[in-house]
Amino acid sequence: MLSLIALAFYALIVLMYTLASFFIVYHLVKYSIASELKTVMLIVFVLVSAGLLFSNLLLFFSINWNSLINNVNF
């Protein structure tokens, strides 16, 4: 049960991260001064952001939540 709560909370955090990334991409596209610099900034931001999200997902799902929760004394 607690592992489902952790998964739901994590899904909410990933959703907020994704929404914030879309807002950043929108503002980079809309309000960029130099168009050639805009492309570089977008590529760098999307690659770094996707890499961070992917590594975070791998680390989150590598945790054995049932074992971790069972070993905690409440």
mmCIF file of the N, C-alpha and C atoms, coordinates in Angstrom:
data_MODEL
# 
_entry.id   MODEL 
# 
loop_
_atom_site.group_PDB 
_atom_site.id 
_atom_site.type_symbol 
_atom_site.label_atom_id 
_atom_site.label_alt_id 
_atom_site.label_comp_id 
_atom_site.label_asym_id 
_atom_site.label_entity_id 
_atom_site.label_seq_id 
_atom_site.pdbx_PDB_ins_code 
_atom_site.Cartn_x 
_atom_site.Cartn_y 
_atom_site.Cartn_z 
_atom_site.occupancy 
_atom_site.B_iso_or_equiv 
_atom_site.pdbx_formal_charge 
_atom_site.auth_seq_id 
_atom_site.auth_comp_id 
_atom_site.auth_asym_id 
_atom_site.auth_atom_id 
_atom_site.pdbx_PDB_model_num 
ATOM 1   N N  . MET A 1 1  ? 0.823  -1.196 0.000   1.00 0.00 ? 1  MET A N  1 
ATOM 2   C CA . MET A 1 1  ? 0.000  0.000  0.000   1.00 0.00 ? 1  MET A CA 1 
ATOM 3   C C  . MET A 1 1  ? 0.866  1.258  0.000   1.00 0.00 ? 1  MET A C  1 
ATOM 4   N N  . LEU A 1 2  ? 1.889  1.262  0.848   1.00 0.00 ? 2  LEU A N  1 
ATOM 5   C CA . LEU A 1 2  ? 2.743  2.441  0.914   1.00 0.00 ? 2  LEU A CA 1 
ATOM 6   C C  . LEU A 1 2  ? 3.570  2.613  -0.358  1.00 0.00 ? 2  LEU A C  1 
ATOM 7   N N  . SER A 1 3  ? 3.877  1.505  -1.028  1.00 0.00 ? 3  SER A N  1 
ATOM 8   C CA . SER A 1 3  ? 4.618  1.616  -2.286  1.00 0.00 ? 3  SER A CA 1 
ATOM 9   C C  . SER A 1 3  ? 3.756  2.272  -3.362  1.00 0.00 ? 3  SER A C  1 
ATOM 10  N N  . LEU A 1 4  ? 2.454  2.044  -3.339  1.00 0.00 ? 4  LEU A N  1 
ATOM 11  C CA . LEU A 1 4  ? 1.563  2.728  -4.277  1.00 0.00 ? 4  LEU A CA 1 
ATOM 12  C C  . LEU A 1 4  ? 1.486  4.217  -3.999  1.00 0.00 ? 4  LEU A C  1 
ATOM 13  N N  . ILE A 1 5  ? 1.519  4.580  -2.730  1.00 0.00 ? 5  ILE A N  1 
ATOM 14  C CA . ILE A 1 5  ? 1.515  5.998  -2.364  1.00 0.00 ? 5  ILE A CA 1 
ATOM 15  C C  . ILE A 1 5  ? 2.804  6.655  -2.847  1.00 0.00 ? 5  ILE A C  1 
ATOM 16  N N  . ALA A 1 6  ? 3.931  5.982  -2.677  1.00 0.00 ? 6  ALA A N  1 
ATOM 17  C CA . ALA A 1 6  ? 5.211  6.514  -3.152  1.00 0.00 ? 6  ALA A CA 1 
ATOM 18  C C  . ALA A 1 6  ? 5.195  6.658  -4.666  1.00 0.00 ? 6  ALA A C  1 
ATOM 19  N N  . LEU A 1 7  ? 4.639  5.681  -5.367  1.00 0.00 ? 7  LEU A N  1 
ATOM 20  C CA . LEU A 1 7  ? 4.561  5.739  -6.823  1.00 0.00 ? 7  LEU A CA 1 
ATOM 21  C C  . LEU A 1 7  ? 3.650  6.876  -7.288  1.00 0.00 ? 7  LEU A C  1 
ATOM 22  N N  . ALA A 1 8  ? 2.524  7.068  -6.622  1.00 0.00 ? 8  ALA A N  1 
ATOM 23  C CA . ALA A 1 8  ? 1.611  8.150  -6.978  1.00 0.00 ? 8  ALA A CA 1 
ATOM 24  C C  . ALA A 1 8  ? 2.255  9.518  -6.728  1.00 0.00 ? 8  ALA A C  1 
ATOM 25  N N  . PHE A 1 9  ? 2.950  9.659  -5.611  1.00 0.00 ? 9  PHE A N  1 
ATOM 26  C CA . PHE A 1 9  ? 3.634  10.909 -5.308  1.00 0.00 ? 9  PHE A CA 1 
ATOM 27  C C  . PHE A 1 9  ? 4.734  11.179 -6.331  1.00 0.00 ? 9  PHE A C  1 
ATOM 28  N N  . TYR A 1 10 ? 5.465  10.148 -6.703  1.00 0.00 ? 10 TYR A N  1 
ATOM 29  C CA . TYR A 1 10 ? 6.527  10.300 -7.694  1.00 0.00 ? 10 TYR A CA 1 
ATOM 30  C C  . TYR A 1 10 ? 5.946  10.660 -9.059  1.00 0.00 ? 10 TYR A C  1 
ATOM 31  N N  . ALA A 1 11 ? 4.824  10.061 -9.432  1.00 0.00 ? 11 ALA A N  1 
ATOM 32  C CA . ALA A 1 11 ? 4.176  10.384 -10.705 1.00 0.00 ? 11 ALA A CA 1 
ATOM 33  C C  . ALA A 1 11 ? 3.748  11.852 -10.723 1.00 0.00 ? 11 ALA A C  1 
ATOM 34  N N  . LEU A 1 12 ? 3.285  12.355 -9.602  1.00 0.00 ? 12 LEU A N  1 
ATOM 35  C CA . LEU A 1 12 ? 2.916  13.759 -9.506  1.00 0.00 ? 12 LEU A CA 1 
ATOM 36  C C  . LEU A 1 12 ? 4.139  14.663 -9.684  1.00 0.00 ? 12 LEU A C  1 
ATOM 37  N N  . ILE A 1 13 ? 5.252  14.278 -9.095  1.00 0.00 ? 13 ILE A N  1 
ATOM 38  C CA . ILE A 1 13 ? 6.484  15.058 -9.226  1.00 0.00 ? 13 ILE A CA 1 
ATOM 39  C C  . ILE A 1 13 ? 6.969  15.041 -10.679 1.00 0.00 ? 13 ILE A C  1 
ATOM 40  N N  . VAL A 1 14 ? 6.918  13.887 -11.339 1.00 0.00 ? 14 VAL A N  1 
ATOM 41  C CA . VAL A 1 14 ? 7.331  13.797 -12.741 1.00 0.00 ? 14 VAL A CA 1 
ATOM 42  C C  . VAL A 1 14 ? 6.413  14.634 -13.622 1.00 0.00 ? 14 VAL A C  1 
ATOM 43  N N  . LEU A 1 15 ? 5.131  14.630 -13.340 1.00 0.00 ? 15 LEU A N  1 
ATOM 44  C CA . LEU A 1 15 ? 4.192  15.448 -14.100 1.00 0.00 ? 15 LEU A CA 1 
ATOM 45  C C  . LEU A 1 15 ? 4.496  16.935 -13.935 1.00 0.00 ? 15 LEU A C  1 
ATOM 46  N N  . MET A 1 16 ? 4.767  17.370 -12.720 1.00 0.00 ? 16 MET A N  1 
ATOM 47  C CA . MET A 1 16 ? 5.105  18.786 -12.485 1.00 0.00 ? 16 MET A CA 1 
ATOM 48  C C  . MET A 1 16 ? 6.414  19.155 -13.185 1.00 0.00 ? 16 MET A C  1 
ATOM 49  N N  . TYR A 1 17 ? 7.398  18.254 -13.162 1.00 0.00 ? 17 TYR A N  1 
ATOM 50  C CA . TYR A 1 17 ? 8.676  18.488 -13.836 1.00 0.00 ? 17 TYR A CA 1 
ATOM 51  C C  . TYR A 1 17 ? 8.465  18.626 -15.347 1.00 0.00 ? 17 TYR A C  1 
ATOM 52  N N  . THR A 1 18 ? 7.619  17.763 -15.901 1.00 0.00 ? 18 THR A N  1 
ATOM 53  C CA . THR A 1 18 ? 7.346  17.815 -17.331 1.00 0.00 ? 18 THR A CA 1 
ATOM 54  C C  . THR A 1 18 ? 6.618  19.101 -17.708 1.00 0.00 ? 18 THR A C  1 
ATOM 55  N N  . LEU A 1 19 ? 5.641  19.492 -16.919 1.00 0.00 ? 19 LEU A N  1 
ATOM 56  C CA . LEU A 1 19 ? 4.927  20.744 -17.186 1.00 0.00 ? 19 LEU A CA 1 
ATOM 57  C C  . LEU A 1 19 ? 5.855  21.947 -17.083 1.00 0.00 ? 19 LEU A C  1 
ATOM 58  N N  . ALA A 1 20 ? 6.711  21.963 -16.082 1.00 0.00 ? 20 ALA A N  1 
ATOM 59  C CA . ALA A 1 20 ? 7.667  23.063 -15.945 1.00 0.00 ? 20 ALA A CA 1 
ATOM 60  C C  . ALA A 1 20 ? 8.625  23.105 -17.133 1.00 0.00 ? 20 ALA A C  1 
ATOM 61  N N  . SER A 1 21 ? 9.012  21.937 -17.634 1.00 0.00 ? 21 SER A N  1 
ATOM 62  C CA . SER A 1 21 ? 9.892  21.881 -18.805 1.00 0.00 ? 21 SER A CA 1 
ATOM 63  C C  . SER A 1 21 ? 9.191  22.444 -20.037 1.00 0.00 ? 21 SER A C  1 
ATOM 64  N N  . PHE A 1 22 ? 7.919  22.125 -20.211 1.00 0.00 ? 22 PHE A N  1 
ATOM 65  C CA . PHE A 1 22 ? 7.180  22.684 -21.347 1.00 0.00 ? 22 PHE A CA 1 
ATOM 66  C C  . PHE A 1 22 ? 7.070  24.198 -21.243 1.00 0.00 ? 22 PHE A C  1 
ATOM 67  N N  . PHE A 1 23 ? 6.855  24.729 -20.046 1.00 0.00 ? 23 PHE A N  1 
ATOM 68  C CA . PHE A 1 23 ? 6.801  26.177 -19.870 1.00 0.00 ? 23 PHE A CA 1 
ATOM 69  C C  . PHE A 1 23 ? 8.140  26.821 -20.204 1.00 0.00 ? 23 PHE A C  1 
ATOM 70  N N  . ILE A 1 24 ? 9.231  26.182 -19.817 1.00 0.00 ? 24 ILE A N  1 
ATOM 71  C CA . ILE A 1 24 ? 10.560 26.716 -20.122 1.00 0.00 ? 24 ILE A CA 1 
ATOM 72  C C  . ILE A 1 24 ? 10.816 26.689 -21.620 1.00 0.00 ? 24 ILE A C  1 
ATOM 73  N N  . VAL A 1 25 ? 10.475 25.582 -22.282 1.00 0.00 ? 25 VAL A N  1 
ATOM 74  C CA . VAL A 1 25 ? 10.655 25.495 -23.734 1.00 0.00 ? 25 VAL A CA 1 
ATOM 75  C C  . VAL A 1 25 ? 9.816  26.551 -24.442 1.00 0.00 ? 25 VAL A C  1 
ATOM 76  N N  . TYR A 1 26 ? 8.591  26.732 -24.007 1.00 0.00 ? 26 TYR A N  1 
ATOM 77  C CA . TYR A 1 26 ? 7.735  27.755 -24.609 1.00 0.00 ? 26 TYR A CA 1 
ATOM 78  C C  . TYR A 1 26 ? 8.364  29.138 -24.496 1.00 0.00 ? 26 TYR A C  1 
ATOM 79  N N  . HIS A 1 27 ? 8.857  29.470 -23.321 1.00 0.00 ? 27 HIS A N  1 
ATOM 80  C CA . HIS A 1 27 ? 9.439  30.794 -23.135 1.00 0.00 ? 27 HIS A CA 1 
ATOM 81  C C  . HIS A 1 27 ? 10.768 30.947 -23.866 1.00 0.00 ? 27 HIS A C  1 
ATOM 82  N N  . LEU A 1 28 ? 11.531 29.867 -23.999 1.00 0.00 ? 28 LEU A N  1 
ATOM 83  C CA . LEU A 1 28 ? 12.754 29.938 -24.793 1.00 0.00 ? 28 LEU A CA 1 
ATOM 84  C C  . LEU A 1 28 ? 12.434 30.197 -26.263 1.00 0.00 ? 28 LEU A C  1 
ATOM 85  N N  . VAL A 1 29 ? 11.388 29.572 -26.757 1.00 0.00 ? 29 VAL A N  1 
ATOM 86  C CA . VAL A 1 29 ? 11.004 29.760 -28.152 1.00 0.00 ? 29 VAL A CA 1 
ATOM 87  C C  . VAL A 1 29 ? 10.391 31.143 -28.370 1.00 0.00 ? 29 VAL A C  1 
ATOM 88  N N  . LYS A 1 30 ? 9.507  31.538 -27.488 1.00 0.00 ? 30 LYS A N  1 
ATOM 89  C CA . LYS A 1 30 ? 8.746  32.774 -27.682 1.00 0.00 ? 30 LYS A CA 1 
ATOM 90  C C  . LYS A 1 30 ? 9.585  34.031 -27.457 1.00 0.00 ? 30 LYS A C  1 
ATOM 91  N N  . TYR A 1 31 ? 10.446 34.036 -26.452 1.00 0.00 ? 31 TYR A N  1 
ATOM 92  C CA . TYR A 1 31 ? 11.118 35.269 -26.056 1.00 0.00 ? 31 TYR A CA 1 
ATOM 93  C C  . TYR A 1 31 ? 12.625 35.245 -26.273 1.00 0.00 ? 31 TYR A C  1 
ATOM 94  N N  . SER A 1 32 ? 13.112 34.376 -27.137 1.00 0.00 ? 32 SER A N  1 
ATOM 95  C CA . SER A 1 32 ? 14.536 34.325 -27.425 1.00 0.00 ? 32 SER A CA 1 
ATOM 96  C C  . SER A 1 32 ? 14.917 35.501 -28.322 1.00 0.00 ? 32 SER A C  1 
ATOM 97  N N  . ILE A 1 33 ? 16.056 36.123 -28.034 1.00 0.00 ? 33 ILE A N  1 
ATOM 98  C CA . ILE A 1 33 ? 16.484 37.294 -28.801 1.00 0.00 ? 33 ILE A CA 1 
ATOM 99  C C  . ILE A 1 33 ? 17.115 36.875 -30.123 1.00 0.00 ? 33 ILE A C  1 
ATOM 100 N N  . ALA A 1 34 ? 18.088 35.973 -30.072 1.00 0.00 ? 34 ALA A N  1 
ATOM 101 C CA . ALA A 1 34 ? 18.775 35.533 -31.276 1.00 0.00 ? 34 ALA A CA 1 
ATOM 102 C C  . ALA A 1 34 ? 18.238 34.165 -31.696 1.00 0.00 ? 34 ALA A C  1 
ATOM 103 N N  . SER A 1 35 ? 17.794 34.063 -32.944 1.00 0.00 ? 35 SER A N  1 
ATOM 104 C CA . SER A 1 35 ? 17.173 32.811 -33.391 1.00 0.00 ? 35 SER A CA 1 
ATOM 105 C C  . SER A 1 35 ? 18.178 31.675 -33.514 1.00 0.00 ? 35 SER A C  1 
ATOM 106 N N  . GLU A 1 36 ? 19.430 31.965 -33.900 1.00 0.00 ? 36 GLU A N  1 
ATOM 107 C CA . GLU A 1 36 ? 20.415 30.886 -33.986 1.00 0.00 ? 36 GLU A CA 1 
ATOM 108 C C  . GLU A 1 36 ? 20.815 30.393 -32.603 1.00 0.00 ? 36 GLU A C  1 
ATOM 109 N N  . LEU A 1 37 ? 20.792 31.263 -31.632 1.00 0.00 ? 37 LEU A N  1 
ATOM 110 C CA . LEU A 1 37 ? 21.082 30.861 -30.260 1.00 0.00 ? 37 LEU A CA 1 
ATOM 111 C C  . LEU A 1 37 ? 19.900 30.090 -29.651 1.00 0.00 ? 37 LEU A C  1 
ATOM 112 N N  . LYS A 1 38 ? 18.695 30.419 -30.127 1.00 0.00 ? 38 LYS A N  1 
ATOM 113 C CA . LYS A 1 38 ? 17.491 29.741 -29.632 1.00 0.00 ? 38 LYS A CA 1 
ATOM 114 C C  . LYS A 1 38 ? 17.555 28.236 -29.903 1.00 0.00 ? 38 LYS A C  1 
ATOM 115 N N  . THR A 1 39 ? 18.008 27.863 -31.075 1.00 0.00 ? 39 THR A N  1 
ATOM 116 C CA . THR A 1 39 ? 18.092 26.450 -31.430 1.00 0.00 ? 39 THR A CA 1 
ATOM 117 C C  . THR A 1 39 ? 19.080 25.716 -30.536 1.00 0.00 ? 39 THR A C  1 
ATOM 118 N N  . VAL A 1 40 ? 20.216 26.316 -30.294 1.00 0.00 ? 40 VAL A N  1 
ATOM 119 C CA . VAL A 1 40 ? 21.226 25.696 -29.436 1.00 0.00 ? 40 VAL A CA 1 
ATOM 120 C C  . VAL A 1 40 ? 20.704 25.563 -28.009 1.00 0.00 ? 40 VAL A C  1 
ATOM 121 N N  . MET A 1 41 ? 20.072 26.616 -27.504 1.00 0.00 ? 41 MET A N  1 
ATOM 122 C CA . MET A 1 41 ? 19.531 26.570 -26.137 1.00 0.00 ? 41 MET A CA 1 
ATOM 123 C C  . MET A 1 41 ? 18.464 25.501 -26.002 1.00 0.00 ? 41 MET A C  1 
ATOM 124 N N  . LEU A 1 42 ? 17.594 25.371 -27.002 1.00 0.00 ? 42 LEU A N  1 
ATOM 125 C CA . LEU A 1 42 ? 16.545 24.356 -26.950 1.00 0.00 ? 42 LEU A CA 1 
ATOM 126 C C  . LEU A 1 42 ? 17.123 22.948 -26.972 1.00 0.00 ? 42 LEU A C  1 
ATOM 127 N N  . ILE A 1 43 ? 18.095 22.722 -27.840 1.00 0.00 ? 43 ILE A N  1 
ATOM 128 C CA . ILE A 1 43 ? 18.698 21.393 -27.922 1.00 0.00 ? 43 ILE A CA 1 
ATOM 129 C C  . ILE A 1 43 ? 19.379 21.031 -26.614 1.00 0.00 ? 43 ILE A C  1 
ATOM 130 N N  . VAL A 1 44 ? 20.149 21.963 -26.068 1.00 0.00 ? 44 VAL A N  1 
ATOM 131 C CA . VAL A 1 44 ? 20.846 21.693 -24.810 1.00 0.00 ? 44 VAL A CA 1 
ATOM 132 C C  . VAL A 1 44 ? 19.845 21.461 -23.676 1.00 0.00 ? 44 VAL A C  1 
ATOM 133 N N  . PHE A 1 45 ? 18.829 22.316 -23.586 1.00 0.00 ? 45 PHE A N  1 
ATOM 134 C CA . PHE A 1 45 ? 17.851 22.172 -22.508 1.00 0.00 ? 45 PHE A CA 1 
ATOM 135 C C  . PHE A 1 45 ? 17.099 20.848 -22.606 1.00 0.00 ? 45 PHE A C  1 
ATOM 136 N N  . VAL A 1 46 ? 16.644 20.497 -23.801 1.00 0.00 ? 46 VAL A N  1 
ATOM 137 C CA . VAL A 1 46 ? 15.860 19.268 -23.961 1.00 0.00 ? 46 VAL A CA 1 
ATOM 138 C C  . VAL A 1 46 ? 16.722 18.047 -23.673 1.00 0.00 ? 46 VAL A C  1 
ATOM 139 N N  . LEU A 1 47 ? 17.963 18.029 -24.148 1.00 0.00 ? 47 LEU A N  1 
ATOM 140 C CA . LEU A 1 47 ? 18.835 16.879 -23.909 1.00 0.00 ? 47 LEU A CA 1 
ATOM 141 C C  . LEU A 1 47 ? 19.176 16.723 -22.421 1.00 0.00 ? 47 LEU A C  1 
ATOM 142 N N  . VAL A 1 48 ? 19.517 17.822 -21.773 1.00 0.00 ? 48 VAL A N  1 
ATOM 143 C CA . VAL A 1 48 ? 19.859 17.753 -20.348 1.00 0.00 ? 48 VAL A CA 1 
ATOM 144 C C  . VAL A 1 48 ? 18.628 17.387 -19.515 1.00 0.00 ? 48 VAL A C  1 
ATOM 145 N N  . SER A 1 49 ? 17.504 18.007 -19.830 1.00 0.00 ? 49 SER A N  1 
ATOM 146 C CA . SER A 1 49 ? 16.276 17.737 -19.088 1.00 0.00 ? 49 SER A CA 1 
ATOM 147 C C  . SER A 1 49 ? 15.828 16.284 -19.264 1.00 0.00 ? 49 SER A C  1 
ATOM 148 N N  . ALA A 1 50 ? 15.881 15.781 -20.484 1.00 0.00 ? 50 ALA A N  1 
ATOM 149 C CA . ALA A 1 50 ? 15.500 14.379 -20.733 1.00 0.00 ? 50 ALA A CA 1 
ATOM 150 C C  . ALA A 1 50 ? 16.478 13.419 -20.074 1.00 0.00 ? 50 ALA A C  1 
ATOM 151 N N  . GLY A 1 51 ? 17.757 13.748 -20.091 1.00 0.00 ? 51 GLY A N  1 
ATOM 152 C CA . GLY A 1 51 ? 18.746 12.901 -19.430 1.00 0.00 ? 51 GLY A CA 1 
ATOM 153 C C  . GLY A 1 51 ? 18.545 12.841 -17.935 1.00 0.00 ? 51 GLY A C  1 
ATOM 154 N N  . LEU A 1 52 ? 18.257 13.977 -17.333 1.00 0.00 ? 52 LEU A N  1 
ATOM 155 C CA . LEU A 1 52 ? 17.997 14.003 -15.887 1.00 0.00 ? 52 LEU A CA 1 
ATOM 156 C C  . LEU A 1 52 ? 16.743 13.224 -15.532 1.00 0.00 ? 52 LEU A C  1 
ATOM 157 N N  . LEU A 1 53 ? 15.694 13.385 -16.327 1.00 0.00 ? 53 LEU A N  1 
ATOM 158 C CA . LEU A 1 53 ? 14.450 12.658 -16.057 1.00 0.00 ? 53 LEU A CA 1 
ATOM 159 C C  . LEU A 1 53 ? 14.648 11.160 -16.229 1.00 0.00 ? 53 LEU A C  1 
ATOM 160 N N  . PHE A 1 54 ? 15.371 10.758 -17.274 1.00 0.00 ? 54 PHE A N  1 
ATOM 161 C CA . PHE A 1 54 ? 15.610 9.336  -17.520 1.00 0.00 ? 54 PHE A CA 1 
ATOM 162 C C  . PHE A 1 54 ? 16.433 8.717  -16.389 1.00 0.00 ? 54 PHE A C  1 
ATOM 163 N N  . SER A 1 55 ? 17.487 9.401  -15.960 1.00 0.00 ? 55 SER A N  1 
ATOM 164 C CA . SER A 1 55 ? 18.302 8.854  -14.873 1.00 0.00 ? 55 SER A CA 1 
ATOM 165 C C  . SER A 1 55 ? 17.520 8.810  -13.568 1.00 0.00 ? 55 SER A C  1 
ATOM 166 N N  . ASN A 1 56 ? 16.655 9.789  -13.353 1.00 0.00 ? 56 ASN A N  1 
ATOM 167 C CA . ASN A 1 56 ? 15.835 9.792  -12.147 1.00 0.00 ? 56 ASN A CA 1 
ATOM 168 C C  . ASN A 1 56 ? 14.841 8.642  -12.163 1.00 0.00 ? 56 ASN A C  1 
ATOM 169 N N  . LEU A 1 57 ? 14.241 8.371  -13.323 1.00 0.00 ? 57 LEU A N  1 
ATOM 170 C CA . LEU A 1 57 ? 13.315 7.238  -13.444 1.00 0.00 ? 57 LEU A CA 1 
ATOM 171 C C  . LEU A 1 57 ? 14.031 5.912  -13.197 1.00 0.00 ? 57 LEU A C  1 
ATOM 172 N N  . LEU A 1 58 ? 15.226 5.767  -13.767 1.00 0.00 ? 58 LEU A N  1 
ATOM 173 C CA . LEU A 1 58 ? 15.985 4.537  -13.544 1.00 0.00 ? 58 LEU A CA 1 
ATOM 174 C C  . LEU A 1 58 ? 16.305 4.340  -12.066 1.00 0.00 ? 58 LEU A C  1 
ATOM 175 N N  . LEU A 1 59 ? 16.728 5.393  -11.405 1.00 0.00 ? 59 LEU A N  1 
ATOM 176 C CA . LEU A 1 59 ? 17.060 5.286  -9.986  1.00 0.00 ? 59 LEU A CA 1 
ATOM 177 C C  . LEU A 1 59 ? 15.825 5.009  -9.134  1.00 0.00 ? 59 LEU A C  1 
ATOM 178 N N  . PHE A 1 60 ? 14.705 5.649  -9.458  1.00 0.00 ? 60 PHE A N  1 
ATOM 179 C CA . PHE A 1 60 ? 13.483 5.436  -8.677  1.00 0.00 ? 60 PHE A CA 1 
ATOM 180 C C  . PHE A 1 60 ? 13.012 3.996  -8.783  1.00 0.00 ? 60 PHE A C  1 
ATOM 181 N N  . PHE A 1 61 ? 13.005 3.448  -10.005 1.00 0.00 ? 61 PHE A N  1 
ATOM 182 C CA . PHE A 1 61 ? 12.493 2.101  -10.189 1.00 0.00 ? 61 PHE A CA 1 
ATOM 183 C C  . PHE A 1 61 ? 13.508 1.021  -9.835  1.00 0.00 ? 61 PHE A C  1 
ATOM 184 N N  . SER A 1 62 ? 14.740 1.401  -9.529  1.00 0.00 ? 62 SER A N  1 
ATOM 185 C CA . SER A 1 62 ? 15.716 0.413  -9.078  1.00 0.00 ? 62 SER A CA 1 
ATOM 186 C C  . SER A 1 62 ? 15.604 0.156  -7.576  1.00 0.00 ? 62 SER A C  1 
ATOM 187 N N  . ILE A 1 63 ? 14.842 0.984  -6.880  1.00 0.00 ? 63 ILE A N  1 
ATOM 188 C CA . ILE A 1 63 ? 14.649 0.813  -5.436  1.00 0.00 ? 63 ILE A CA 1 
ATOM 189 C C  . ILE A 1 63 ? 13.604 -0.271 -5.199  1.00 0.00 ? 63 ILE A C  1 
ATOM 190 N N  . ASN A 1 64 ? 13.893 -1.182 -4.298  1.00 0.00 ? 64 ASN A N  1 
ATOM 191 C CA . ASN A 1 64 ? 12.925 -2.192 -3.893  1.00 0.00 ? 64 ASN A CA 1 
ATOM 192 C C  . ASN A 1 64 ? 12.076 -1.593 -2.775  1.00 0.00 ? 64 ASN A C  1 
ATOM 193 N N  . TRP A 1 65 ? 10.941 -1.013 -3.153  1.00 0.00 ? 65 TRP A N  1 
ATOM 194 C CA . TRP A 1 65 ? 10.123 -0.263 -2.202  1.00 0.00 ? 65 TRP A CA 1 
ATOM 195 C C  . TRP A 1 65 ? 9.516  -1.162 -1.135  1.00 0.00 ? 65 TRP A C  1 
ATOM 196 N N  . ASN A 1 66 ? 9.113  -2.373 -1.495  1.00 0.00 ? 66 ASN A N  1 
ATOM 197 C CA . ASN A 1 66 ? 8.508  -3.273 -0.508  1.00 0.00 ? 66 ASN A CA 1 
ATOM 198 C C  . ASN A 1 66 ? 9.506  -3.625 0.589   1.00 0.00 ? 66 ASN A C  1 
ATOM 199 N N  . SER A 1 67 ? 10.731 -3.921 0.211   1.00 0.00 ? 67 SER A N  1 
ATOM 200 C CA . SER A 1 67 ? 11.765 -4.242 1.197   1.00 0.00 ? 67 SER A CA 1 
ATOM 201 C C  . SER A 1 67 ? 12.092 -3.027 2.059   1.00 0.00 ? 67 SER A C  1 
ATOM 202 N N  . LEU A 1 68 ? 12.161 -1.870 1.414   1.00 0.00 ? 68 LEU A N  1 
ATOM 203 C CA . LEU A 1 68 ? 12.488 -0.643 2.141   1.00 0.00 ? 68 LEU A CA 1 
ATOM 204 C C  . LEU A 1 68 ? 11.396 -0.293 3.151   1.00 0.00 ? 68 LEU A C  1 
ATOM 205 N N  . ILE A 1 69 ? 10.151 -0.405 2.749   1.00 0.00 ? 69 ILE A N  1 
ATOM 206 C CA . ILE A 1 69 ? 9.030  -0.053 3.631   1.00 0.00 ? 69 ILE A CA 1 
ATOM 207 C C  . ILE A 1 69 ? 8.893  -1.067 4.755   1.00 0.00 ? 69 ILE A C  1 
ATOM 208 N N  . ASN A 1 70 ? 9.129  -2.351 4.472   1.00 0.00 ? 70 ASN A N  1 
ATOM 209 C CA . ASN A 1 70 ? 9.017  -3.377 5.507   1.00 0.00 ? 70 ASN A CA 1 
ATOM 210 C C  . ASN A 1 70 ? 10.091 -3.251 6.575   1.00 0.00 ? 70 ASN A C  1 
ATOM 211 N N  . ASN A 1 71 ? 11.242 -2.699 6.236   1.00 0.00 ? 71 ASN A N  1 
ATOM 212 C CA . ASN A 1 71 ? 12.330 -2.553 7.209   1.00 0.00 ? 71 ASN A CA 1 
ATOM 213 C C  . ASN A 1 71 ? 12.214 -1.305 8.068   1.00 0.00 ? 71 ASN A C  1 
ATOM 214 N N  . VAL A 1 72 ? 11.284 -0.421 7.759   1.00 0.00 ? 72 VAL A N  1 
ATOM 215 C CA . VAL A 1 72 ? 11.103 0.798  8.530   1.00 0.00 ? 72 VAL A CA 1 
ATOM 216 C C  . VAL A 1 72 ? 10.198 0.499  9.728   1.00 0.00 ? 72 VAL A C  1 
ATOM 217 N N  . ASN A 1 73 ? 10.641 0.887  10.890  1.00 0.00 ? 73 ASN A N  1 
ATOM 218 C CA . ASN A 1 73 ? 9.832  0.703  12.094  1.00 0.00 ? 73 ASN A CA 1 
ATOM 219 C C  . ASN A 1 73 ? 9.024  1.961  12.378  1.00 0.00 ? 73 ASN A C  1 
ATOM 220 N N  . PHE A 1 74 ? 7.710  1.822  12.427  1.00 0.00 ? 74 PHE A N  1 
ATOM 221 C CA . PHE A 1 74 ? 6.842  2.968  12.702  1.00 0.00 ? 74 PHE A CA 1 
ATOM 222 C C  . PHE A 1 74 ? 6.468  3.000  14.154  1.00 0.00 ? 74 PHE A C  1 
# 
